[in-house]
Amino acid sequence: MKVIVCVKIVPWLGLREIDLKIGEPLMINPADREALEAAKEIKKRNRCKVITVTVGPKKSKDVVKRVLSMGAEEAYLVEARENDFYPRTTACLLKKIIEKIGYDIVLCGEMSLDWRNSQVNSSLAHMLKIPFLNFVDRLKLDGKNVLVRQVFENRAVWLKAKVPVLLTVKKNVFKPQLPTAWQIAEAFKKKKVRVFKPSDLGVDPDLLEKSRYIVKKAHFPLERRQKAIKNLEEASAFILEQVYRFKSGS
Amino acid sequence: MMIQNEFHREKYILTWIDTEALYPRFAMLNMLKKLKELAEAKKMFVEAVFFDFEGTDSKKECARYARYVDLISQVNINGGCLETIKEFFLEKINDNPPELIVFPYCSKGIHFASTIACELGRGVINGCVGVKLREGDFVFLKTLYGEKVMLQVLPLEKPFIVTFKPFAGNLERKTFFKEKACVEEKNVKFLSRKLKNRIKLVKKEKLSQKDRPVDTEVTFYGGTGLKTKENFKLLKLTAEKLGISISVTKDAVRKGLASEENVAGVGRRKIFSALTVLFGVKCTYENLGCIKSNVLIGVSENDQDPVFNFVHAKIIADPSEVLKHILKELE
């Protein structure tokens, strides 16, 4: 059985910058680390292989190696251009690579640290045409069925689904263990990250172009004025204009 | 089954009432309330869809939400699955595309939002805390890194799809509890011990009008720069004429220039308006700490006042004179 974990590489938390262009330093998305921990828990009780899949820039290769040190057996990286780091395009690329590897269970984190949009997971499930269960708290494997628990504010529900299935793991449930120095050294020396390019996967560039939409910060409604207003009439007119503008919500 | 069907406005907001959402029911009502306010500002109507899975007659349940929306459709899908809901939505959207589609931020809501967006080739913003209209386009508020950020989906094509998180990062939950505690004081014996303790705490806080946050679109904030009691009365008069709220600094209250009922500052109520106009406020730490507005306009006589380092527009003039001019123009 193949358990695939989708891992996102995000800008380091300390940067506090919201930008799609990935700068340095980079880190593994914390929610995806929890998904990897859930995969490891499945592996403890069942025979399976844990594989990680990443869509990211060239620079992220070293960070992906860190994923290998955390317990993944194989790691795949799809080197995408900077313009392709949008949710739908990422889902497109992930779909291609996952189909190439073969899969039974696909695990994702709840949301990424930078945009917190939790979009890729549900889009990926839609593209792969497999059942999608999110906010998973506990999971068990029963033959070819997966039993998962979803916890809501006032109740918990156990759900059953046949593999293949896509699951997203709830935050702060599966606490990730830090790799030891030995594990890190071993991962960097012996394990290799398999790198692909979108053209190797046979992705249609037009499809990528179509699936690209941008979520961006909106412009501030009132730009900072450099010059001060000193004329009384102009000042009162300006204040009234702004008051009516905000009151009408335009 | 249609409960109301006489509606002639063309533009509309489509939403889904999920009674089994991640959030309790009052959160859903709060979301609908906010959507209605938005729709009224832009002359749109809100249409909600209520799916009845079990085939029971849930007319009462529908009626609960009906007062918050303009149109509510109850769809019986006895024996149906989530796929049928998706097909229903797609059919509806293709027939008459809405301006905005809003789902609750819950497990099913996130799933539907992204699958429908995939089908339509549109973008989604998940976990919004608010929707506003700026220059005719929808702008979505979301908390990222602890800050409220305004986001837009490009290209600007309709419909916009969002999932709504009613209680993230705002004070409404707190105020809701405060109000609820006041209303349900008589029924305390039926409540759990935790809630009882909470109510006791709320009582200790001495709930009054002055403690509640200012949450209108525009606020006039008056400071000691207004100098006299009469000028503060002028401020109140203009605010009343414009239909907006006013607040005064703690310093002005201490000096006896203004009454205590409208005081705002650190440790007192906060201003959550989108626009705040500061009349004669020097803008010390105490003043800045209570203002959570996106846009600030400063009016002060002295151009060296620290307020001018923070505001978006500076007006260097006597605040009382500016107020008199505004009143003149209003008359």
HADDOCK unambig.tbl for C-alpha pairs under 7 A between the chains (distance, minus, plus):
assign (segid A and resid 16 and name CA) (segid B and resid 145 and name CA) 6.78 0.50 0.50
assign (segid A and resid 117 and name CA) (segid B and resid 125 and name CA) 6.24 0.50 0.50
assign (segid A and resid 117 and name CA) (segid B and resid 126 and name CA) 5.01 0.50 0.50
assign (segid A and resid 118 and name CA) (segid B and resid 126 and name CA) 6.87 0.50 0.50
assign (segid A and resid 119 and name CA) (segid B and resid 114 and name CA) 6.57 0.50 0.50
assign (segid A and resid 122 and name CA) (segid B and resid 111 and name CA) 5.75 0.50 0.50
assign (segid A and resid 122 and name CA) (segid B and resid 114 and name CA) 6.14 0.50 0.50
assign (segid A and resid 122 and name CA) (segid B and resid 115 and name CA) 7.00 0.50 0.50
assign (segid A and resid 123 and name CA) (segid B and resid 114 and name CA) 5.85 0.50 0.50
assign (segid A and resid 123 and name CA) (segid B and resid 115 and name CA) 6.21 0.50 0.50
assign (segid A and resid 123 and name CA) (segid B and resid 118 and name CA) 6.70 0.50 0.50
assign (segid A and resid 126 and name CA) (segid B and resid 115 and name CA) 6.04 0.50 0.50
assign (segid A and resid 134 and name CA) (segid B and resid 107 and name CA) 6.01 0.50 0.50
assign (segid A and resid 135 and name CA) (segid B and resid 107 and name CA) 6.88 0.50 0.50
assign (segid A and resid 152 and name CA) (segid B and resid 22 and name CA) 5.48 0.50 0.50
assign (segid A and resid 153 and name CA) (segid B and resid 22 and name CA) 6.16 0.50 0.50
assign (segid A and resid 153 and name CA) (segid B and resid 23 and name CA) 6.71 0.50 0.50
assign (segid A and resid 211 and name CA) (segid B and resid 121 and name CA) 6.68 0.50 0.50
assign (segid A and resid 213 and name CA) (segid B and resid 123 and name CA) 6.11 0.50 0.50
assign (segid A and resid 213 and name CA) (segid B and resid 154 and name CA) 5.82 0.50 0.50
assign (segid A and resid 213 and name CA) (segid B and resid 155 and name CA) 6.67 0.50 0.50
assign (segid A and resid 214 and name CA) (segid B and resid 153 and name CA) 5.71 0.50 0.50
assign (segid A and resid 214 and name CA) (segid B and resid 154 and name CA) 4.96 0.50 0.50
assign (segid A and resid 215 and name CA) (segid B and resid 151 and name CA) 6.55 0.50 0.50
assign (segid A and resid 215 and name CA) (segid B and resid 152 and name CA) 5.65 0.50 0.50
assign (segid A and resid 215 and name CA) (segid B and resid 153 and name CA) 4.57 0.50 0.50
assign (segid A and resid 215 and name CA) (segid B and resid 154 and name CA) 6.21 0.50 0.50
assign (segid A and resid 216 and name CA) (segid B and resid 151 and name CA) 5.50 0.50 0.50
assign (segid A and resid 216 and name CA) (segid B and resid 152 and name CA) 5.44 0.50 0.50
assign (segid A and resid 216 and name CA) (segid B and resid 153 and name CA) 6.51 0.50 0.50
assign (segid A and resid 217 and name CA) (segid B and resid 149 and name CA) 6.98 0.50 0.50
assign (segid A and resid 217 and name CA) (segid B and resid 150 and name CA) 5.70 0.50 0.50
assign (segid A and resid 217 and name CA) (segid B and resid 151 and name CA) 4.50 0.50 0.50
assign (segid A and resid 217 and name CA) (segid B and resid 152 and name CA) 6.19 0.50 0.50
assign (segid A and resid 218 and name CA) (segid B and resid 150 and name CA) 5.35 0.50 0.50
assign (segid A and resid 218 and name CA) (segid B and resid 151 and name CA) 5.03 0.50 0.50
assign (segid A and resid 218 and name CA) (segid B and resid 152 and name CA) 5.53 0.50 0.50
assign (segid A and resid 223 and name CA) (segid B and resid 312 and name CA) 6.65 0.50 0.50
assign (segid A and resid 224 and name CA) (segid B and resid 312 and name CA) 4.36 0.50 0.50
assign (segid A and resid 224 and name CA) (segid B and resid 313 and name CA) 6.09 0.50 0.50
assign (segid A and resid 225 and name CA) (segid B and resid 312 and name CA) 6.11 0.50 0.50
assign (segid A and resid 225 and name CA) (segid B and resid 313 and name CA) 5.33 0.50 0.50
assign (segid A and resid 228 and name CA) (segid B and resid 314 and name CA) 4.81 0.50 0.50
assign (segid A and resid 228 and name CA) (segid B and resid 315 and name CA) 5.55 0.50 0.50
assign (segid A and resid 228 and name CA) (segid B and resid 316 and name CA) 6.52 0.50 0.50
assign (segid A and resid 229 and name CA) (segid B and resid 314 and name CA) 6.22 0.50 0.50
assign (segid A and resid 229 and name CA) (segid B and resid 315 and name CA) 4.68 0.50 0.50
assign (segid A and resid 229 and name CA) (segid B and resid 316 and name CA) 6.16 0.50 0.50
assign (segid A and resid 230 and name CA) (segid B and resid 315 and name CA) 6.00 0.50 0.50
assign (segid A and resid 230 and name CA) (segid B and resid 316 and name CA) 5.21 0.50 0.50
assign (segid A and resid 230 and name CA) (segid B and resid 317 and name CA) 5.96 0.50 0.50
assign (segid A and resid 232 and name CA) (segid B and resid 317 and name CA) 7.00 0.50 0.50
assign (segid A and resid 232 and name CA) (segid B and resid 322 and name CA) 5.96 0.50 0.50
assign (segid A and resid 233 and name CA) (segid B and resid 325 and name CA) 6.81 0.50 0.50
assign (segid A and resid 235 and name CA) (segid B and resid 315 and name CA) 6.47 0.50 0.50
assign (segid A and resid 235 and name CA) (segid B and resid 322 and name CA) 6.97 0.50 0.50
assign (segid A and resid 236 and name CA) (segid B and resid 322 and name CA) 5.89 0.50 0.50
assign (segid A and resid 236 and name CA) (segid B and resid 325 and name CA) 6.11 0.50 0.50
assign (segid A and resid 236 and name CA) (segid B and resid 326 and name CA) 5.21 0.50 0.50
assign (segid A and resid 243 and name CA) (segid B and resid 218 and name CA) 6.49 0.50 0.50
assign (segid A and resid 246 and name CA) (segid B and resid 217 and name CA) 6.28 0.50 0.50
assign (segid A and resid 246 and name CA) (segid B and resid 218 and name CA) 6.85 0.50 0.50
assign (segid A and resid 246 and name CA) (segid B and resid 275 and name CA) 7.00 0.50 0.50
assign (segid A and resid 247 and name CA) (segid B and resid 217 and name CA) 5.87 0.50 0.50
assign (segid A and resid 247 and name CA) (segid B and resid 218 and name CA) 6.89 0.50 0.50
assign (segid A and resid 248 and name CA) (segid B and resid 41 and name CA) 6.63 0.50 0.50
assign (segid A and resid 249 and name CA) (segid B and resid 41 and name CA) 6.98 0.50 0.50
assign (segid A and resid 249 and name CA) (segid B and resid 133 and name CA) 5.65 0.50 0.50
assign (segid A and resid 249 and name CA) (segid B and resid 134 and name CA) 6.49 0.50 0.50
assign (segid A and resid 250 and name CA) (segid B and resid 133 and name CA) 5.39 0.50 0.50
assign (segid A and resid 250 and name CA) (segid B and resid 134 and name CA) 4.44 0.50 0.50
assign (segid A and resid 250 and name CA) (segid B and resid 135 and name CA) 4.80 0.50 0.50
assign (segid A and resid 250 and name CA) (segid B and resid 136 and name CA) 6.06 0.50 0.50
